[in-house]
Amino acid sequence: MYKEIINEIKANLGQNDELNRKYLSSQIDRYKDHPYNKEIIREISRMMWDCLTDEEKEEFIEISENENPIMDILNETSEYIETGDYETALYELKHFMNSFPGMFEDDMVSEYHSFTNPLEELIFYNYIGAEKEIRYIPDNQPLLDLYYIYGFLLFENKEFEEAEISLKKALQINPVSARIILELSEIYKMHTYTFNKFIIYTSDALKYAYYPQDLARCYRNLGYYYIEENQFDIATALFKYSMKYEMSIMAYSELQYIESKGHNIDISLDEAVSILEDKNIQIGVNPFVFNALNELAEEYEKNRLYNQSLYFYELLYDITNDEQTFNKINELQEILHK
């Protein structure tokens, strides 16, 4: 039904943009009460954009850039967050969210996403995929950050139900963001009767993670779970292995706790890996993610897009500390500074 309506509207468009705009405006009024009204009006709005002159488009873009309430509130609250004033940051964001009408929300024919980089898009298509037509949220409308930061502040204020709602909105925008998934896992660690969701979300984060800090946090989460399960050998291995990616006081404290319970924590990294392999726990970066990182870095380099290539080589080096990758980074930096 939706496609037939859109095709009929398109078929009635002519060469005169002014007449097209009047016709499209009439169609918005015609379909305002239709079951697919949201989807139809969005598509009509896209058609109306095509009817604008270049000057009108430039004027609209200029207004949009100058009036950006999402960017404004994020800039305002970030100053409070940086100084540790979470209370004021949350107060300001709550006031904003109470009147925020919502933007780029999924409908019956489209889903809206935003990814940090092409790697996350590849991960998304490989593990999740789109059920509807994908539309991308413009970079100047950081909805993902808005919902993530709001969820984080709500969590810090122990408003767990509201935090979960906001973080799930962020996750809907980017379903493979390890940082969002890990933030949700903290809610399920502290605010549920079982650890089922905590483990499921941590495992998903580990599958998608490519930042060292995210990988380390995944292993610490799993270590916490195995302490709760009184499986201290596996917990020890997890905390030891987490420190390959981040030397964390939290991991050190947990190891001291395990030792205080009479368990040996003096194991090598190789021994830790062996224990995790026996438990079928993912070691390091997911092979698909690792291979995709390599392919992106090489493809951008091949096409002489050196800044993009350098970005992915640096991500690779952060998780491997590989000497060959380090040399490649230096080589690209020399090319860029010529």
C-alpha positions, 0 to 999 in steps of 0.5 A, a space after each residue: 500500500 505504501 509503495 503504491 501511494 508513493 509511486 502514484 504521487 511521483 507519477 503525478 509530478 511534472 517539470 514545474 517545481 513550483 507546481 510540484 511543491 503545491 501538489 506535494 503540500 496537498 498530498 501531505 494534507 490528504 494522507 495526514 490520517 492514513 495508517 502510513 501517514 508518518 512514512 508517506 509524509 517523510 517521503 513527500 518531504 524528501 520529494 519537496 527537498 528535490 523541488 527546492 532551488 539551490 539557493 533555497 537548499 543552501 539557506 535551509 542548510 545554513 539555518 539548520 547549522 546555526 540552529 542545532 538544539 541537540 549540539 547545543 545541549 550536548 556542548 552545554 552538558 559536556 562542560 558539567 560532565 568534564 568537571 564531575 557535576 553530573 547532577 547539573 548535567 542531568 538536570 539540564 538534559 532532563 529539561 531538554 528531553 521533556 520537550 524534545 519531540 524526537 527525530 529520525 525515528 524508525 517507522 514501518 518502512 525505514 530504519 535510521 542508523 548512525 555508525 562511528 565508521 565503516 567498520 561498524 557498518 560492516 559489523 552491523 550488516 554481518 551480524 544484524 542486517 536491516 529489516 527495512 530501508 536504511 536511512 542515515 542520521 546526518 552527522 550534525 544531528 548527534 542523536 546517538 550521543 544524546 541518548 547515550 549521555 542521557 542514559 549514562 547520567 540517569 544510570 549514575 543517578 540510579 534511575 535505572 528504568 529511565 536509563 535503560 529506555 534511553 540507552 536502548 534508543 541509542 542502541 537502536 541507532 547503532 546496534 553494534 556499539 560496544 560502549 552502549 551495550 556495556 553501559 546497558 550491561 551495567 544496569 543488568 548487573 545491578 538491577 536484575 535478579 539474575 545475571 542472564 542479560 548481563 552475560 548476554 549483553 557482555 558477550 555481544 559487546 565482546 563480539 563487536 568490540 575493537 577498542 582496547 578499553 572495551 575489550 578489557 571491560 568485557 573481560 572484567 565483566 565476565 570475570 565478575 560473573 565467574 566470581 559470582 559463580 565461584 569459578 575463581 580459576 576462570 575469573 583469574 584468567 579473565 582479569 589477567 587477560 583483561 590487563 593485556 588491553 588495559 591496566 585497570 585498578 579494578 582488575 587488580 582489586 578483583 585479583 586481590 579479592 580472589 587471592 584473599 579467598 585462598 586461590 592462586 592468581 600467579 598465572 602467566 598470560 599463556 596460562 590464562 589464554 589456555 583456560 579461556 580457550 577451554 571455556 570457549 571464551 573469545 580470545 582477543 578481537 573477533 576474527 571477523 572484526 580483525 579481518 575487516 579492520 585489515 581490509 579497510 586499512 589496506 583498501 584505503 591505502 590502495 586508493 591513496 586515502 591515507 588519512 582514512 587508512 591511517 585511522 584503521 591502522 592505528 585502531 589495529 595497532 591499539 589492539 595488537 601492538 604489532 611492529 609491522 603495523 607500527 611501521 606502516 603508521 610511520 610510513 603513512 604519516 611521512 606521506 601525509 607530511 610531505 
